[in-house]
């Protein structure tokens, strides 16, 4: 394994990499806690926002020319209404928030600092506009008794706290997707974390 390098891409530079990112998302999100039964066509359509929203970016991790990880971000104002809703309901100015979407990384490459680089690169991108005061992301909430929950699972709360993020239990949204043990999509609850930029 060579040392992966990280690169932040925007606009049209993202487009050629979307099919590879769609496959990567499906692979990584099959694992707990997302246990997502992904669909390539849906993924490629979903990811188009990142090469069309003017201030969006994707931080890619490459091993040589192979994408082995990625981390997305865009202004919260460009996200869907369900993601914006808890902030609107709590009196936030959505135009001041930058939303960090998913971070996906193949298992082989975890534990070598790429997660930290993903956060650093996205925060640097958000700060480059000087108009955003807060970074935010959300994480799915699964019951302790879920039948697919691994016994050895360790949440990333300590990692996120160490990066300066604070859990916000009053800020939650809902998203729907198909779990591996489901036949139809169901609604999931996700909790937000925030950090002052």
C-alpha positions in Angstrom: 0.0 0.0 0.0 1.4 3.4 -1.0 0.8 6.5 1.0 -2.6 7.9 -0.1 -2.7 11.6 -1.1 -5.7 13.9 -0.5 -7.0 16.4 -3.1 -10.0 18.8 -2.9 -11.9 19.0 -6.2 -14.8 21.3 -7.2 -17.1 21.7 -10.2 -16.4 19.9 -13.4 -13.2 18.4 -11.9 -15.5 16.2 -9.8 -17.6 14.8 -12.6 -15.2 12.1 -13.9 -14.9 10.6 -10.4 -18.6 10.3 -9.6 -19.0 6.7 -10.8 -16.1 5.5 -8.7 -17.5 7.5 -5.7 -20.9 5.9 -6.2 -19.4 2.4 -6.0 -17.3 3.4 -3.0 -20.3 4.7 -1.1 -22.2 1.5 -1.7 -19.3 -0.6 -0.5 -18.6 1.4 2.7 -22.2 2.1 3.6 -23.1 -1.6 3.6 -21.3 -1.7 7.0 -22.8 -0.7 10.3 -24.2 1.8 11.2 -25.6 2.6 7.8 -26.2 -1.0 6.6 -27.3 0.6 3.3 -28.4 -1.7 0.4 -27.2 0.7 -2.3 -28.1 1.3 -5.9 -25.6 2.6 -8.4 -28.0 4.6 -10.5 -29.5 6.3 -7.4 -26.0 7.1 -6.1 -24.8 8.7 -9.4 -27.9 10.9 -9.5 -27.6 11.8 -5.8 -24.0 12.8 -6.2 -24.6 15.3 -9.1 -25.2 18.1 -6.6 -21.5 18.1 -5.9 -20.4 19.1 -9.4 -23.3 21.5 -9.9 -23.5 23.5 -6.6 -21.1 26.4 -7.0 -19.4 26.1 -3.6 -19.6 22.4 -3.1 -16.4 20.3 -2.9 -15.3 16.7 -2.6 -12.1 15.8 -0.8 -10.8 12.6 -2.6 -8.2 10.2 -1.2 -6.2 8.5 -3.9 -3.8 5.5 -3.7 -2.0 6.2 -7.0 -4.9 6.9 -9.3 -7.4 4.8 -7.5 -10.0 6.5 -5.3 -10.0 4.8 -1.9 -11.9 7.4 0.1 -13.8 10.7 -0.2 -15.5 13.3 1.9 -18.2 15.7 0.7 -19.2 19.2 1.6 -21.5 22.0 0.4 -23.4 25.0 1.8 -26.4 23.9 3.9 -28.5 26.2 1.8 -27.8 23.8 -1.2 -29.0 20.8 0.7 -32.5 19.3 0.7 -35.2 20.7 2.9 -35.2 17.8 5.3 -31.6 18.4 6.2 -32.1 22.2 6.6 -35.4 21.7 8.6 -34.0 21.3 12.2 -31.8 24.4 11.8 -34.7 26.5 10.4 -36.9 25.3 13.2 -34.3 26.4 15.8 -33.7 29.9 14.4 -30.4 29.3 12.6 -29.4 31.4 9.6 -29.0 28.5 7.0 -26.8 30.7 4.8 -24.1 30.8 7.5 -23.8 27.0 7.8 -21.6 24.6 5.7 -22.8 21.0 5.6 -20.3 18.1 5.7 -21.9 15.1 4.0 -20.5 11.6 4.1 -16.9 10.5 4.6 -16.2 7.1 3.1 -12.9 5.2 3.3 -12.0 1.6 2.5 -11.2 -0.4 5.7 -7.6 -1.1 4.7 -6.8 2.6 4.8 -8.4 3.5 8.1 -6.4 4.5 11.2 -3.7 6.4 9.2 -5.0 9.9 9.6 -7.1 10.3 6.5 -10.2 11.0 8.6 -8.4 14.0 10.1 -7.3 15.2 6.7 -10.9 15.0 5.4 -12.1 17.3 8.2 -9.2 19.7 7.8 -9.7 20.0 4.1 -13.4 20.5 4.3 -13.0 23.1 7.0 -10.4 24.9 5.0 -12.8 24.9 2.0 -15.7 26.3 4.0 -13.4 29.0 5.6 -12.2 30.1 2.1 -15.5 31.8 1.5 -15.4 33.9 4.8 -19.2 33.9 5.0 -19.8 30.7 6.9 -19.7 30.6 10.7 -20.5 27.0 11.5 -19.7 23.5 10.1 -22.1 20.7 10.7 -22.7 17.1 9.8 -25.1 14.4 11.0 -24.8 10.8 12.0 -27.4 8.0 12.0 -28.9 7.0 15.3 -29.4 3.2 15.7 -30.9 1.4 18.7 -28.5 -0.5 20.9 -30.8 -3.6 20.4 -30.6 -3.5 16.6 -30.1 -7.1 15.4 -27.3 -6.2 13.0 -25.3 -4.1 15.5 -21.8 -5.6 15.9 -20.8 -6.3 19.5 -17.4 -4.6 19.0 -18.8 -1.5 17.4 -17.2 1.8 18.7 -19.0 5.0 17.8 -16.9 7.9 16.4 -18.1 10.3 19.0 -14.7 10.7 20.6 -13.0 11.3 17.3 -15.6 14.0 16.4 -15.3 15.6 19.8 -11.5 15.7 19.5 -11.9 17.5 16.1 -13.8 20.2 18.0 -17.4 19.2 17.2 -20.3 19.2 19.7 -23.3 16.9 19.6 -26.6 18.7 19.2 -29.4 16.4 20.4 -32.0 19.0 19.6 -30.9 19.1 15.9 -32.1 16.0 14.2 -33.4 15.1 10.7 -34.9 12.1 9.0 -33.7 10.3 5.9 -35.0 7.2 4.2 -33.0 4.3 2.6 -33.1 0.6 2.2 -31.3 -1.4 4.9 -29.7 -4.8 4.2 -32.3 -6.5 6.3 -35.3 -4.7 4.8 -37.5 -5.1 1.7 -38.7 -1.5 1.7 -37.0 1.8 2.6 -37.6 3.1 6.1 -37.0 6.4 7.8 -33.9 6.9 9.9 -33.1 9.5 12.5 -29.8 11.4 12.2 -28.3 13.7 14.8 -26.2 16.8 14.0 -22.9 17.9 15.3 -21.6 21.4 15.0 -18.3 23.4 15.1 -17.6 27.1 15.0 -15.4 27.8 12.0 
